[in-house]
């Protein structure tokens, strides 16, 4: 059996890595348009001759999000669905408002790394590694103007531990990073995950699983 030269193996790995995230654009821009009849990996492009400066403007961060909900937080996304000018550019943002004690609960972004900057208040943040590092928790208290990064795909959270509202902005390395909120996905899936699966996975009584599946799992996005 013949083996590939080391140089070719390295090239193959580098090529695979290069295509692991959003593809690079092949033109100046590709403002998204929706076509409900066709499904593609991304969005169709608006005719460049019809594009205006307004296609590159997002006004959704002008006003605070409503934090009067069970979590005490509100995420306002500026992903490609809300901000068509991001299409093919491999980046997006979100505004996160927190009431005192507000929580952006444990969640993951399957397609993007997140960089968070705190502009008001004090946040306890953290992320958990994969089993490669035995699910190690990295956590830190962030103050105004602090910046923290959450690696792609890892479970992370933000909690307002101050006595005043807090505000943070996140940048993500995908036009559509996705959000999987753990509690919602595990206990609020439709149809529900089998109780036999969850009782064994979490090592709890079926009554606990039934109780958790009966809750209203609020989505703050």
Helices and strands as residue ranges (DSSP letters): H 6-18, E 32-33, E 44-45, G 48-50, G 53-56, E 73-78, G 84-86, E 92-98, E 103-108, E 114-120, E 123-128, G 131-133, E 137-142, E 147-150, E 155-160, E 166-172, E 180-181, H 182-187, H 195-202, H 206-213
